[in-house]
Amino acid sequence: MEGTPPEETRSEVQMPAEARVETEVPEESEIQVPRQRARDDNTVYVGKKGTMGYVLAVVTQFNNGASEVTIKARGKLISRAVDVAEIVRHRFMPNSKIQDILISTEELTSEDGSRTKVSSIEIKIQK
């Protein structure tokens, strides 16, 4: 029978008792949950990826229950952060509003020790 695939054979392998590992689950009081900063959870850092990737990140934050998302960028990427905020506002969430825009200058130290000033922006969007 040329047109039919061969039948699969399946065998179950049992693990010997000495190979099994018992694990203890700690009680709730023993579990340590790291503290999370709410501000960083709802922050999207704009980098060199495509604009729509950051738009998706912002919309996802809102869909996960965030009432406010902050978009941050530095230097030449400031214009991309503005694009992200505008695309979110006009195409995906027309009822959202820009709550605040903060601009500042950050001083960065390079590996050789020289200091460079870089502009930065934070755009806060509210649902």
KAKAMO-V624472 format. One line per field, one symbol per residue. burial: 1 if it has 9 or more other C-alpha atoms within 8 Angstrom, else 0. Layout:
burial=???
This chain:
burial=0000000000000000000000000000000000000000011101000010011011101100010111111100110111111011100010010100100000000000000001111111111
